[in-house]
Amino acid sequence: MLFATEMALEIGQDFVVSFTETREPLYLHVKILRLQSNGRIKRYGCQFQQLLPQHEEMLRQYVFQLEAIHRR
């Protein structure tokens, strides 16, 4: 997963992300793996930690829906 923020986070840091774009909110544990900085905006590559199969399926459905919208 990649996300952008102005916050400064540390490589290796664990934290919880609230993802509200699915039919029910997900609280996902992630670990920061890498950083790409472009001025004040920082882009972080993350790895999901202890991702439940049902949460993975909800994320996949969300991504497929986005891809379908952008193909139109």
All heavy atoms as a GROMACS GRO file, in nm:
protein
  611
    1MET      N    1   0.085  -0.117   0.000
    1MET     CA    2   0.000   0.000   0.000
    1MET      C    3   0.089   0.123   0.000
    1MET      O    4   0.194   0.125   0.062
    1MET     CB    5  -0.089  -0.002   0.124
    1MET     CG    6  -0.178   0.120   0.137
    1MET     SD    7  -0.289   0.113   0.277
    1MET     CE    8  -0.188   0.188   0.403
    2LEU      N    9   0.047   0.225  -0.069
    2LEU     CA   10   0.117   0.352  -0.069
    2LEU      C   11   0.020   0.461  -0.027
    2LEU      O   12  -0.096   0.460  -0.069
    2LEU     CB   13   0.170   0.384  -0.210
    2LEU     CG   14   0.246   0.516  -0.215
    2LEU    CD1   15   0.389   0.491  -0.257
    2LEU    CD2   16   0.177   0.612  -0.307
    3PHE      N   17   0.064   0.550   0.059
    3PHE     CA   18  -0.020   0.665   0.094
    3PHE      C   19   0.067   0.789   0.107
    3PHE      O   20   0.189   0.779   0.126
    3PHE     CB   21  -0.103   0.639   0.220
    3PHE     CG   22  -0.025   0.638   0.347
    3PHE    CD1   23  -0.013   0.752   0.424
    3PHE    CD2   24   0.036   0.522   0.390
    3PHE    CE1   25   0.059   0.750   0.542
    3PHE    CE2   26   0.108   0.519   0.508
    3PHE     CZ   27   0.120   0.634   0.584
    4ALA      N   28   0.004   0.904   0.093
    4ALA     CA   29   0.076   1.031   0.099
    4ALA      C   30   0.026   1.111   0.219
    4ALA      O   31  -0.092   1.109   0.252
    4ALA     CB   32   0.053   1.109  -0.029
    5THR      N   33   0.118   1.182   0.283
    5THR     CA   34   0.086   1.264   0.398
    5THR      C   35   0.195   1.369   0.418
    5THR      O   36   0.304   1.356   0.364
    5THR     CB   37   0.073   1.177   0.525
    5THR    OG1   38   0.037   1.260   0.636
    5THR    CG2   39   0.200   1.103   0.558
    6GLU      N   40   0.163   1.471   0.495
    6GLU     CA   41   0.264   1.568   0.536
    6GLU      C   42   0.333   1.524   0.665
    6GLU      O   43   0.434   1.583   0.704
    6GLU     CB   44   0.201   1.706   0.553
    6GLU     CG   45   0.153   1.766   0.424
    6GLU     CD   46   0.094   1.905   0.441
    6GLU    OE1   47   0.112   1.966   0.548
    6GLU    OE2   48   0.031   1.953   0.346
    7MET      N   49   0.278   1.423   0.731
    7MET     CA   50   0.335   1.374   0.857
    7MET      C   51   0.470   1.307   0.833
    7MET      O   52   0.490   1.242   0.731
    7MET     CB   53   0.242   1.270   0.922
    7MET     CG   54   0.116   1.327   0.979
    7MET     SD   55   0.004   1.201   1.049
    7MET     CE   56   0.113   1.080   1.117
    8ALA      N   57   0.559   1.321   0.929
    8ALA     CA   58   0.688   1.252   0.925
    8ALA      C   59   0.675   1.121   1.001
    8ALA      O   60   0.643   1.120   1.120
    8ALA     CB   61   0.796   1.339   0.986
    9LEU      N   62   0.695   1.011   0.930
    9LEU     CA   63   0.692   0.878   0.991
    9LEU      C   64   0.828   0.812   0.973
    9LEU      O   65   0.903   0.846   0.882
    9LEU     CB   66   0.582   0.794   0.926
    9LEU     CG   67   0.440   0.850   0.934
    9LEU    CD1   68   0.345   0.772   0.845
    9LEU    CD2   69   0.392   0.850   1.078
   10GLU      N   70   0.858   0.717   1.057
   10GLU     CA   71   0.987   0.649   1.054
   10GLU      C   72   0.976   0.516   0.979
   10GLU      O   73   0.878   0.444   0.995
   10GLU     CB   74   1.036   0.621   1.197
   10GLU     CG   75   1.062   0.745   1.279
   10GLU     CD   76   1.181   0.824   1.230
   10GLU    OE1   77   1.278   0.762   1.184
   10GLU    OE2   78   1.176   0.948   1.237
   11ILE      N   79   1.079   0.484   0.902
   11ILE     CA   80   1.087   0.352   0.840
   11ILE      C   81   1.088   0.248   0.952
   11ILE      O   82   1.156   0.264   1.053
   11ILE     CB   83   1.217   0.338   0.756
   11ILE    CG1   84   1.224   0.449   0.654
   11ILE    CG2   85   1.228   0.199   0.696
   11ILE    CD1   86   1.160   0.426   0.523
   12GLY      N   87   1.006   0.144   0.937
   12GLY     CA   88   0.995   0.040   1.039
   12GLY      C   89   0.886   0.067   1.141
   12GLY      O   90   0.853  -0.021   1.221
   13GLN      N   91   0.830   0.187   1.140
   13GLN     CA   92   0.725   0.223   1.236
   13GLN      C   93   0.598   0.145   1.206
   13GLN      O   94   0.558   0.129   1.091
   13GLN     CB   95   0.698   0.373   1.227
   13GLN     CG   96   0.595   0.424   1.322
   13GLN     CD   97   0.577   0.576   1.313
   13GLN    OE1   98   0.659   0.647   1.254
   13GLN    NE2   99   0.471   0.626   1.372
   14ASP      N  100   0.534   0.095   1.310
   14ASP     CA  101   0.404   0.029   1.300
   14ASP      C  102   0.296   0.127   1.345
   14ASP      O  103   0.316   0.203   1.439
   14ASP     CB  104   0.397  -0.094   1.392
   14ASP     CG  105   0.490  -0.204   1.350
   14ASP    OD1  106   0.508  -0.223   1.228
   14ASP    OD2  107   0.545  -0.273   1.438
   15PHE      N  108   0.183   0.125   1.276
   15PHE     CA  109   0.071   0.206   1.319
   15PHE      C  110  -0.058   0.152   1.258
   15PHE      O  111  -0.056   0.058   1.180
   15PHE     CB  112   0.093   0.355   1.286
   15PHE     CG  113   0.094   0.387   1.140
   15PHE    CD1  114  -0.016   0.443   1.079
   15PHE    CD2  115   0.206   0.363   1.064
   15PHE    CE1  116  -0.015   0.473   0.944
   15PHE    CE2  117   0.208   0.392   0.929
   15PHE     CZ  118   0.098   0.447   0.869
   16VAL      N  119  -0.170   0.212   1.296
   16VAL     CA  120  -0.301   0.168   1.249
   16VAL      C  121  -0.358   0.274   1.156
   16VAL      O  122  -0.358   0.393   1.188
   16VAL     CB  123  -0.398   0.143   1.367
   16VAL    CG1  124  -0.536   0.106   1.317
   16VAL    CG2  125  -0.343   0.034   1.458
   17VAL      N  126  -0.407   0.229   1.040
   17VAL     CA  127  -0.470   0.316   0.941
   17VAL      C  128  -0.620   0.290   0.944
   17VAL      O  129  -0.664   0.175   0.942
   17VAL     CB  130  -0.417   0.287   0.800
   17VAL    CG1  131  -0.494   0.363   0.694
   17VAL    CG2  132  -0.269   0.316   0.791
   18SER      N  133  -0.698   0.395   0.950
   18SER     CA  134  -0.843   0.384   0.940
   18SER      C  135  -0.879   0.398   0.792
   18SER      O  136  -0.855   0.503   0.732
   18SER     CB  137  -0.908   0.494   1.022
   18SER     OG  138  -1.046   0.494   1.001
   19PHE      N  139  -0.935   0.293   0.734
   19PHE     CA  140  -0.972   0.292   0.592
   19PHE      C  141  -1.124   0.289   0.585
   19PHE      O  142  -1.188   0.191   0.623
   19PHE     CB  143  -0.911   0.170   0.522
   19PHE     CG  144  -0.926   0.173   0.373
   19PHE    CD1  145  -0.841   0.250   0.296
   19PHE    CD2  146  -1.026   0.101   0.311
   19PHE    CE1  147  -0.854   0.254   0.158
   19PHE    CE2  148  -1.040   0.104   0.173
   19PHE     CZ  149  -0.954   0.181   0.097
   20THR      N  150  -1.183   0.398   0.536
   20THR     CA  151  -1.328   0.413   0.542
   20THR      C  152  -1.396   0.404   0.406
   20THR      O  153  -1.515   0.436   0.395
   20THR     CB  154  -1.364   0.548   0.608
   20THR    OG1  155  -1.306   0.653   0.532
   20THR    CG2  156  -1.314   0.554   0.751
   21GLU      N  157  -1.326   0.360   0.304
   21GLU     CA  158  -1.384   0.353   0.170
   21GLU      C  159  -1.455   0.220   0.144
   21GLU      O  160  -1.517   0.203   0.039
   21GLU     CB  161  -1.275   0.373   0.064
   21GLU     CG  162  -1.208   0.509   0.072
   21GLU     CD  163  -1.304   0.624   0.048
   21GLU    OE1  164  -1.390   0.612  -0.043
   21GLU    OE2  165  -1.294   0.724   0.119
   22THR      N  166  -1.450   0.128   0.235
   22THR     CA  167  -1.517  -0.001   0.221
   22THR      C  168  -1.653   0.004   0.288
   22THR      O  169  -1.686   0.101   0.357
   22THR     CB  170  -1.432  -0.114   0.283
   22THR    OG1  171  -1.393  -0.075   0.415
   22THR    CG2  172  -1.305  -0.139   0.200
   23ARG      N  173  -1.734  -0.100   0.269
   23ARG     CA  174  -1.871  -0.098   0.323
   23ARG      C  175  -1.875  -0.084   0.475
   23ARG      O  176  -1.973  -0.038   0.531
   23ARG     CB  177  -1.949  -0.220   0.276
   23ARG     CG  178  -1.899  -0.352   0.328
   23ARG     CD  179  -1.981  -0.469   0.272
   23ARG     NE  180  -1.926  -0.595   0.313
   23ARG     CZ  181  -1.836  -0.663   0.245
   23ARG    NH1  182  -1.792  -0.616   0.130
   23ARG    NH2  183  -1.789  -0.776   0.291
   24GLU      N  184  -1.771  -0.126   0.541
   24GLU     CA  185  -1.756  -0.100   0.684
   24GLU      C  186  -1.612  -0.054   0.706
   24GLU      O  187  -1.521  -0.098   0.635
   24GLU     CB  188  -1.788  -0.224   0.768
   24GLU     CG  189  -1.696  -0.341   0.744
   24GLU     CD  190  -1.736  -0.464   0.823
   24GLU    OE1  191  -1.846  -0.514   0.799
   24GLU    OE2  192  -1.656  -0.509   0.906
   25PRO      N  193  -1.589   0.037   0.799
   25PRO     CA  194  -1.452   0.087   0.821
   25PRO      C  195  -1.357  -0.026   0.862
   25PRO      O  196  -1.395  -0.117   0.935
   25PRO     CB  197  -1.467   0.187   0.936
   25PRO     CG  198  -1.612   0.217   0.943
   25PRO     CD  199  -1.685   0.099   0.889
   26LEU      N  200  -1.235  -0.017   0.810
   26LEU     CA  201  -1.132  -0.114   0.846
   26LEU      C  202  -1.022  -0.041   0.923
   26LEU      O  203  -0.986   0.072   0.889
   26LEU     CB  204  -1.071  -0.176   0.720
   26LEU     CG  205  -1.164  -0.253   0.630
   26LEU    CD1  206  -1.088  -0.302   0.507
   26LEU    CD2  207  -1.227  -0.369   0.703
   27TYR      N  208  -0.972  -0.105   1.024
   27TYR     CA  209  -0.860  -0.052   1.100
   27TYR      C  210  -0.744  -0.148   1.075
   27TYR      O  211  -0.742  -0.260   1.126
   27TYR     CB  212  -0.896  -0.040   1.249
   27TYR     CG  213  -1.013   0.054   1.266
   27TYR    CD1  214  -1.142   0.005   1.274
   27TYR    CD2  215  -0.994   0.191   1.265
   27TYR    CE1  216  -1.251   0.091   1.285
   27TYR    CE2  217  -1.101   0.278   1.275
   27TYR     CZ  218  -1.229   0.227   1.284
   27TYR     OH  219  -1.335   0.313   1.293
   28LEU      N  220  -0.651  -0.103   0.991
   28LEU     CA  221  -0.546  -0.190   0.938
   28LEU      C  222  -0.412  -0.159   1.001
   28LEU      O  223  -0.370  -0.043   1.005
   28LEU     CB  224  -0.538  -0.172   0.786
   28LEU     CG  225  -0.669  -0.192   0.711
   28LEU    CD1  226  -0.655  -0.145   0.568
   28LEU    CD2  227  -0.711  -0.337   0.717
   29HIS      N  228  -0.346  -0.263   1.048
   29HIS     CA  229  -0.211  -0.248   1.104
   29HIS      C  230  -0.112  -0.253   0.988
   29HIS      O  231  -0.116  -0.347   0.907
   29HIS     CB  232  -0.182  -0.361   1.203
   29HIS     CG  233  -0.270  -0.356   1.324
   29HIS    ND1  234  -0.229  -0.300   1.441
   29HIS    CD2  235  -0.397  -0.398   1.343
   29HIS    CE1  236  -0.328  -0.307   1.529
   29HIS    NE2  237  -0.431  -0.366   1.471
   30VAL      N  238  -0.027  -0.151   0.980
   30VAL     CA  239   0.071  -0.145   0.872
   30VAL      C  240   0.209  -0.113   0.929
   30VAL      O  241   0.222  -0.060   1.040
   30VAL     CB  242   0.033  -0.039   0.765
   30VAL    CG1  243  -0.096  -0.074   0.697
   30VAL    CG2  244   0.025   0.099   0.825
   31LYS      N  245   0.310  -0.146   0.850
   31LYS     CA  246   0.449  -0.114   0.884
   31LYS      C  247   0.506  -0.032   0.769
   31LYS      O  248   0.490  -0.068   0.653
   31LYS     CB  249   0.532  -0.240   0.902
   31LYS     CG  250   0.679  -0.213   0.932
   31LYS     CD  251   0.756  -0.340   0.953
   31LYS     CE  252   0.727  -0.380   1.093
   31LYS     NZ  253   0.831  -0.436   1.171
   32ILE      N  254   0.573   0.079   0.801
   32ILE     CA  255   0.636   0.164   0.700
   32ILE      C  256   0.760   0.092   0.647
   32ILE      O  257   0.848   0.055   0.724
   32ILE     CB  258   0.678   0.301   0.760
   32ILE    CG1  259   0.559   0.375   0.818
   32ILE    CG2  260   0.750   0.386   0.655
   32ILE    CD1  261   0.458   0.422   0.720
   33LEU      N  262   0.766   0.075   0.514
   33LEU     CA  263   0.880   0.009   0.452
   33LEU      C  264   0.974   0.106   0.382
   33LEU      O  265   1.095   0.085   0.378
   33LEU     CB  266   0.832  -0.095   0.350
   33LEU     CG  267   0.748  -0.210   0.405
   33LEU    CD1  268   0.709  -0.303   0.291
   33LEU    CD2  269   0.823  -0.285   0.513
   34ARG      N  270   0.919   0.210   0.320
   34ARG     CA  271   1.003   0.304   0.245
   34ARG      C  272   0.935   0.440   0.235
   34ARG      O  273   0.816   0.453   0.257
   34ARG     CB  274   1.037   0.249   0.108
   34ARG     CG  275   0.921   0.227   0.017
   34ARG     CD  276   0.963   0.156  -0.112
   34ARG     NE  277   0.852   0.081  -0.166
   34ARG     CZ  278   0.819  -0.042  -0.132
   34ARG    NH1  279   0.890  -0.106  -0.044
   34ARG    NH2  280   0.717  -0.102  -0.184
   35LEU      N  281   1.015   0.536   0.198
   35LEU     CA  282   0.970   0.675   0.188
   35LEU      C  283   1.016   0.734   0.056
   35LEU      O  284   1.130   0.715   0.014
   35LEU     CB  285   1.029   0.758   0.304
   35LEU     CG  286   1.026   0.910   0.291
   35LEU    CD1  287   0.884   0.962   0.293
   35LEU    CD2  288   1.108   0.972   0.400
   36GLN      N  289   0.925   0.808  -0.010
   36GLN     CA  290   0.958   0.891  -0.126
   36GLN      C  291   0.909   1.031  -0.090
   36GLN      O  292   0.791   1.049  -0.061
   36GLN     CB  293   0.886   0.844  -0.252
   36GLN     CG  294   0.929   0.710  -0.302
   36GLN     CD  295   0.847   0.668  -0.424
   36GLN    OE1  296   0.731   0.704  -0.437
   36GLN    NE2  297   0.907   0.590  -0.509
   37SER      N  298   0.999   1.126  -0.092
   37SER     CA  299   0.961   1.262  -0.052
   37SER      C  300   0.968   1.354  -0.172
   37SER      O  301   1.061   1.347  -0.252
   37SER     CB  302   1.053   1.311   0.058
   37SER     OG  303   1.011   1.438   0.103
   38ASN      N  304   0.869   1.441  -0.182
   38ASN     CA  305   0.864   1.541  -0.289
   38ASN      C  306   0.823   1.672  -0.223
   38ASN      O  307   0.706   1.707  -0.219
   38ASN     CB  308   0.764   1.498  -0.397
   38ASN     CG  309   0.762   1.594  -0.513
   38ASN    OD1  310   0.843   1.685  -0.520
   38ASN    ND2  311   0.668   1.575  -0.603
   39GLY      N  312   0.919   1.742  -0.168
   39GLY     CA  313   0.888   1.863  -0.093
   39GLY      C  314   0.823   1.828   0.040
   39GLY      O  315   0.871   1.743   0.112
   40ARG      N  316   0.710   1.891   0.068
   40ARG     CA  317   0.647   1.866   0.199
   40ARG      C  318   0.562   1.740   0.199
   40ARG      O  319   0.528   1.686   0.304
   40ARG     CB  320   0.567   1.986   0.244
   40ARG     CG  321   0.444   2.016   0.164
   40ARG     CD  322   0.369   2.134   0.224
   40ARG     NE  323   0.228   2.114   0.213
   40ARG     CZ  324   0.154   2.154   0.111
   40ARG    NH1  325   0.211   2.217   0.010
   40ARG    NH2  326   0.026   2.132   0.109
   41ILE      N  327   0.522   1.690   0.080
   41ILE     CA  328   0.441   1.568   0.072
   41ILE      C  329   0.534   1.447   0.072
   41ILE      O  330   0.628   1.438  -0.006
   41ILE     CB  331   0.353   1.567  -0.055
   41ILE    CG1  332   0.259   1.686  -0.056
   41ILE    CG2  333   0.276   1.435  -0.066
   41ILE    CD1  334   0.159   1.689   0.057
   42LYS      N  335   0.504   1.355   0.161
   42LYS     CA  336   0.582   1.231   0.174
   42LYS      C  337   0.494   1.113   0.132
   42LYS      O  338   0.378   1.106   0.172
   42LYS     CB  339   0.630   1.214   0.317
   42LYS     CG  340   0.723   1.325   0.362
   42LYS     CD  341   0.734   1.328   0.512
   42LYS     CE  342   0.813   1.444   0.561
   42LYS     NZ  343   0.758   1.575   0.526
   43ARG      N  344   0.549   1.025   0.053
   43ARG     CA  345   0.477   0.904   0.012
   43ARG      C  346   0.545   0.785   0.078
   43ARG      O  347   0.665   0.767   0.064
   43ARG     CB  348   0.480   0.892  -0.140
   43ARG     CG  349   0.397   0.998  -0.208
   43ARG     CD  350   0.411   0.990  -0.359
   43ARG     NE  351   0.336   1.096  -0.422
   43ARG     CZ  352   0.382   1.219  -0.442
   43ARG    NH1  353   0.504   1.251  -0.404
   43ARG    NH2  354   0.306   1.311  -0.498
   44TYR      N  355   0.463   0.706   0.146
   44TYR     CA  356   0.515   0.592   0.221
   44TYR      C  357   0.465   0.461   0.162
   44TYR      O  358   0.346   0.446   0.136
   44TYR     CB  359   0.470   0.599   0.368
   44TYR     CG  360   0.529   0.716   0.443
   44TYR    CD1  361   0.458   0.834   0.458
   44TYR    CD2  362   0.656   0.707   0.499
   44TYR    CE1  363   0.511   0.941   0.527
   44TYR    CE2  364   0.709   0.814   0.568
   44TYR     CZ  365   0.637   0.930   0.582
   44TYR     OH  366   0.690   1.036   0.650
   45GLY      N  367   0.558   0.370   0.142
   45GLY     CA  368   0.521   0.234   0.105
   45GLY      C  369   0.506   0.154   0.233
   45GLY      O  370   0.593   0.162   0.322
   46CYS      N  371   0.396   0.082   0.245
   46CYS     CA  372   0.365   0.010   0.369
   46CYS      C  373   0.335  -0.136   0.341
   46CYS      O  374   0.298  -0.174   0.230
   46CYS     CB  375   0.243   0.070   0.436
   46CYS     SG  376   0.262   0.241   0.479
   47GLN      N  377   0.344  -0.215   0.444
   47GLN     CA  378   0.307  -0.356   0.439
   47GLN      C  379   0.199  -0.380   0.544
   47GLN      O  380   0.211  -0.334   0.658
   47GLN     CB  381   0.428  -0.443   0.470
   47GLN     CG  382   0.400  -0.590   0.470
   47GLN     CD  383   0.525  -0.669   0.505
   47GLN    OE1  384   0.598  -0.632   0.596
   47GLN    NE2  385   0.548  -0.776   0.433
   48PHE      N  386   0.093  -0.449   0.503
   48PHE     CA  387  -0.011  -0.486   0.599
   48PHE      C  388   0.044  -0.587   0.698
   48PHE      O  389   0.118  -0.677   0.662
   48PHE     CB  390  -0.132  -0.546   0.529
   48PHE     CG  391  -0.204  -0.449   0.439
   48PHE    CD1  392  -0.203  -0.466   0.302
   48PHE    CD2  393  -0.273  -0.342   0.492
   48PHE    CE1  394  -0.269  -0.377   0.219
   48PHE    CE2  395  -0.340  -0.251   0.409
   48PHE     CZ  396  -0.337  -0.270   0.273
   49GLN      N  397   0.004  -0.573   0.823
   49GLN     CA  398   0.044  -0.665   0.928
   49GLN      C  399  -0.083  -0.734   0.981
   49GLN      O  400  -0.180  -0.666   1.010
   49GLN     CB  401   0.112  -0.589   1.043
   49GLN     CG  402   0.231  -0.507   1.002
   49GLN     CD  403   0.349  -0.593   0.966
   49GLN    OE1  404   0.394  -0.674   1.045
   49GLN    NE2  405   0.397  -0.576   0.844
   50GLN      N  406  -0.079  -0.865   0.989
   50GLN     CA  407  -0.192  -0.942   1.046
   50GLN      C  408  -0.324  -0.909   0.977
   50GLN      O  409  -0.426  -0.887   1.042
   50GLN     CB  410  -0.203  -0.916   1.196
   50GLN     CG  411  -0.076  -0.945   1.272
   50GLN     CD  412  -0.077  -0.892   1.413
   50GLN    OE1  413  -0.152  -0.801   1.447
   50GLN    NE2  414   0.007  -0.949   1.498
   51LEU      N  415  -0.322  -0.904   0.844
   51LEU     CA  416  -0.441  -0.872   0.767
   51LEU      C  417  -0.535  -0.993   0.764
   51LEU      O  418  -0.496  -1.101   0.720
   51LEU     CB  419  -0.403  -0.832   0.624
   51LEU     CG  420  -0.514  -0.784   0.533
   51LEU    CD1  421  -0.581  -0.658   0.589
   51LEU    CD2  422  -0.459  -0.756   0.394
   52LEU      N  423  -0.654  -0.974   0.814
   52LEU     CA  424  -0.753  -1.082   0.815
   52LEU      C  425  -0.801  -1.110   0.673
   52LEU      O  426  -0.814  -1.017   0.592
   52LEU     CB  427  -0.872  -1.044   0.903
   52LEU     CG  428  -0.842  -1.023   1.050
   52LEU    CD1  429  -0.967  -0.972   1.122
   52LEU    CD2  430  -0.792  -1.150   1.115
   53PRO      N  431  -0.829  -1.237   0.640
   53PRO     CA  432  -0.875  -1.271   0.504
   53PRO      C  433  -0.998  -1.192   0.461
   53PRO      O  434  -1.006  -1.147   0.345
   53PRO     CB  435  -0.905  -1.420   0.512
   53PRO     CG  436  -0.820  -1.471   0.624
   53PRO     CD  437  -0.812  -1.357   0.723
   54GLN      N  438  -1.093  -1.168   0.550
   54GLN     CA  439  -1.213  -1.093   0.511
   54GLN      C  440  -1.180  -0.946   0.484
   54GLN      O  441  -1.241  -0.883   0.398
   54GLN     CB  442  -1.326  -1.108   0.613
   54GLN     CG  443  -1.296  -1.057   0.751
   54GLN     CD  444  -1.241  -1.163   0.846
   54GLN    OE1  445  -1.175  -1.257   0.804
   54GLN    NE2  446  -1.270  -1.149   0.973
   55HIS      N  447  -1.082  -0.891   0.553
   55HIS     CA  448  -1.041  -0.754   0.526
   55HIS      C  449  -0.965  -0.745   0.393
   55HIS      O  450  -0.983  -0.648   0.319
   55HIS     CB  451  -0.954  -0.700   0.640
   55HIS     CG  452  -1.030  -0.681   0.766
   55HIS    ND1  453  -0.969  -0.653   0.886
   55HIS    CD2  454  -1.163  -0.686   0.794
   55HIS    CE1  455  -1.060  -0.640   0.981
   55HIS    NE2  456  -1.178  -0.661   0.927
   56GLU      N  457  -0.884  -0.845   0.365
   56GLU     CA  458  -0.815  -0.849   0.237
   56GLU      C  459  -0.916  -0.854   0.122
   56GLU      O  460  -0.902  -0.782   0.022
   56GLU     CB  461  -0.722  -0.970   0.229
   56GLU     CG  462  -0.645  -0.978   0.101
   56GLU     CD  463  -0.547  -1.093   0.096
   56GLU    OE1  464  -0.533  -1.166   0.198
   56GLU    OE2  465  -0.485  -1.111  -0.009
   57GLU      N  466  -1.020  -0.933   0.138
   57GLU     CA  467  -1.124  -0.943   0.035
   57GLU      C  468  -1.196  -0.809   0.017
   57GLU      O  469  -1.224  -0.767  -0.095
   57GLU     CB  470  -1.224  -1.052   0.071
   57GLU     CG  471  -1.336  -1.069  -0.029
   57GLU     CD  472  -1.287  -1.104  -0.169
   57GLU    OE1  473  -1.180  -1.165  -0.183
   57GLU    OE2  474  -1.358  -1.070  -0.265
   58MET      N  475  -1.224  -0.740   0.125
   58MET     CA  476  -1.290  -0.609   0.116
   58MET      C  477  -1.201  -0.508   0.043
   58MET      O  478  -1.248  -0.430  -0.040
   58MET     CB  479  -1.326  -0.558   0.255
   58MET     CG  480  -1.437  -0.637   0.322
   58MET     SD  481  -1.461  -0.594   0.496
   58MET     CE  482  -1.531  -0.432   0.479
   59LEU      N  483  -1.071  -0.511   0.070
   59LEU     CA  484  -0.978  -0.422   0.001
   59LEU      C  485  -0.971  -0.456  -0.147
   59LEU      O  486  -0.969  -0.366  -0.232
   59LEU     CB  487  -0.839  -0.432   0.064
   59LEU     CG  488  -0.824  -0.368   0.201
   59LEU    CD1  489  -0.690  -0.403   0.261
   59LEU    CD2  490  -0.841  -0.217   0.192
   60ARG      N  491  -0.967  -0.584  -0.180
   60ARG     CA  492  -0.964  -0.626  -0.322
   60ARG      C  493  -1.089  -0.576  -0.395
   60ARG      O  494  -1.080  -0.524  -0.506
   60ARG     CB  495  -0.956  -0.777  -0.334
   60ARG     CG  496  -0.821  -0.835  -0.305
   60ARG     CD  497  -0.825  -0.987  -0.324
   60ARG     NE  498  -0.714  -1.049  -0.261
   60ARG     CZ  499  -0.595  -1.067  -0.319
   60ARG    NH1  500  -0.576  -1.025  -0.442
   60ARG    NH2  501  -0.498  -1.124  -0.254
   61GLN      N  502  -1.205  -0.594  -0.334
   61GLN     CA  503  -1.329  -0.548  -0.396
   61GLN      C  504  -1.325  -0.397  -0.420
   61GLN      O  505  -1.368  -0.349  -0.525
   61GLN     CB  506  -1.450  -0.584  -0.310
   61GLN     CG  507  -1.482  -0.731  -0.310
   61GLN     CD  508  -1.597  -0.765  -0.216
   61GLN    OE1  509  -1.658  -0.678  -0.156
   61GLN    NE2  510  -1.625  -0.894  -0.204
   62TYR      N  511  -1.274  -0.323  -0.326
   62TYR     CA  512  -1.263  -0.178  -0.340
   62TYR      C  513  -1.172  -0.143  -0.459
   62TYR      O  514  -1.207  -0.059  -0.542
   62TYR     CB  515  -1.211  -0.115  -0.211
   62TYR     CG  516  -1.180   0.031  -0.226
   62TYR    CD1  517  -1.282   0.124  -0.234
   62TYR    CD2  518  -1.048   0.075  -0.234
   62TYR    CE1  519  -1.254   0.260  -0.250
   62TYR    CE2  520  -1.020   0.210  -0.249
   62TYR     CZ  521  -1.123   0.301  -0.257
   62TYR     OH  522  -1.095   0.433  -0.273
   63VAL      N  523  -1.057  -0.209  -0.467
   63VAL     CA  524  -0.963  -0.182  -0.576
   63VAL      C  525  -1.026  -0.218  -0.711
   63VAL      O  526  -1.016  -0.142  -0.808
   63VAL     CB  527  -0.831  -0.259  -0.555
   63VAL    CG1  528  -0.743  -0.255  -0.679
   63VAL    CG2  529  -0.757  -0.203  -0.434
   64PHE      N  530  -1.094  -0.332  -0.720
   64PHE     CA  531  -1.159  -0.372  -0.846
   64PHE      C  532  -1.266  -0.270  -0.886
   64PHE      O  533  -1.280  -0.237  -1.004
   64PHE     CB  534  -1.220  -0.510  -0.834
   64PHE     CG  535  -1.118  -0.620  -0.822
   64PHE    CD1  536  -1.149  -0.736  -0.753
   64PHE    CD2  537  -0.992  -0.610  -0.880
   64PHE    CE1  538  -1.056  -0.838  -0.740
   64PHE    CE2  539  -0.898  -0.712  -0.868
   64PHE     CZ  540  -0.930  -0.826  -0.798
   65GLN      N  541  -1.341  -0.219  -0.790
   65GLN     CA  542  -1.443  -0.118  -0.820
   65GLN      C  543  -1.379   0.010  -0.874
   65GLN      O  544  -1.428   0.069  -0.970
   65GLN     CB  545  -1.526  -0.086  -0.696
   65GLN     CG  546  -1.620  -0.197  -0.656
   65GLN     CD  547  -1.687  -0.171  -0.521
   65GLN    OE1  548  -1.659  -0.074  -0.454
   65GLN    NE2  549  -1.776  -0.262  -0.483
   66LEU      N  550  -1.270   0.052  -0.812
   66LEU     CA  551  -1.198   0.171  -0.860
   66LEU      C  552  -1.146   0.151  -1.002
   66LEU      O  553  -1.158   0.240  -1.086
   66LEU     CB  554  -1.081   0.204  -0.769
   66LEU     CG  555  -1.106   0.289  -0.648
   66LEU    CD1  556  -0.975   0.318  -0.575
   66LEU    CD2  557  -1.174   0.418  -0.682
   67GLU      N  558  -1.089   0.035  -1.027
   67GLU     CA  559  -1.036   0.007  -1.161
   67GLU      C  560  -1.149   0.009  -1.263
   67GLU      O  561  -1.132   0.062  -1.373
   67GLU     CB  562  -0.966  -0.129  -1.162
   67GLU     CG  563  -0.833  -0.127  -1.089
   67GLU     CD  564  -0.768  -0.263  -1.081
   67GLU    OE1  565  -0.837  -0.367  -1.100
   67GLU    OE2  566  -0.648  -0.266  -1.054
   68ALA      N  567  -1.263  -0.046  -1.230
   68ALA     CA  568  -1.377  -0.047  -1.322
   68ALA      C  569  -1.424   0.094  -1.352
   68ALA      O  570  -1.455   0.128  -1.468
   68ALA     CB  571  -1.492  -0.130  -1.265
   69ILE      N  572  -1.428   0.180  -1.252
   69ILE     CA  573  -1.470   0.319  -1.272
   69ILE      C  574  -1.373   0.392  -1.364
   69ILE      O  575  -1.414   0.466  -1.454
   69ILE     CB  576  -1.482   0.391  -1.136
   69ILE    CG1  577  -1.601   0.338  -1.058
   69ILE    CG2  578  -1.489   0.543  -1.154
   69ILE    CD1  579  -1.605   0.380  -0.913
   70HIS      N  580  -1.243   0.369  -1.344
   70HIS     CA  581  -1.141   0.441  -1.422
   70HIS      C  582  -1.127   0.388  -1.564
   70HIS      O  583  -1.069   0.455  -1.649
   70HIS     CB  584  -1.008   0.440  -1.350
   70HIS     CG  585  -1.011   0.524  -1.226
   70HIS    ND1  586  -1.018   0.661  -1.228
   70HIS    CD2  587  -1.009   0.490  -1.094
   70HIS    CE1  588  -1.021   0.708  -1.107
   70HIS    NE2  589  -1.015   0.607  -1.022
   71ARG      N  590  -1.179   0.270  -1.593
   71ARG     CA  591  -1.174   0.214  -1.728
   71ARG      C  592  -1.281   0.275  -1.817
   71ARG      O  593  -1.273   0.265  -1.938
   71ARG     CB  594  -1.193   0.063  -1.724
   71ARG     CG  595  -1.068  -0.010  -1.690
   71ARG     CD  596  -1.085  -0.158  -1.713
   71ARG     NE  597  -1.012  -0.226  -1.609
   71ARG     CZ  598  -1.059  -0.318  -1.528
   71ARG    NH1  599  -1.182  -0.362  -1.540
   71ARG    NH2  600  -0.985  -0.373  -1.435
   72ARG      N  601  -1.385   0.330  -1.759
   72ARG     CA  602  -1.498   0.385  -1.838
   72ARG      C  603  -1.460   0.506  -1.917
   72ARG      O  604  -1.378   0.581  -1.900
   72ARG     CB  605  -1.614   0.420  -1.746
   72ARG     CG  606  -1.671   0.299  -1.682
   72ARG     CD  607  -1.786   0.339  -1.592
   72ARG     NE  608  -1.822   0.223  -1.511
   72ARG     CZ  609  -1.902   0.227  -1.408
   72ARG    NH1  610  -1.955   0.341  -1.372
   72ARG    NH2  611  -1.931   0.121  -1.342
   0.00000   0.00000   0.00000
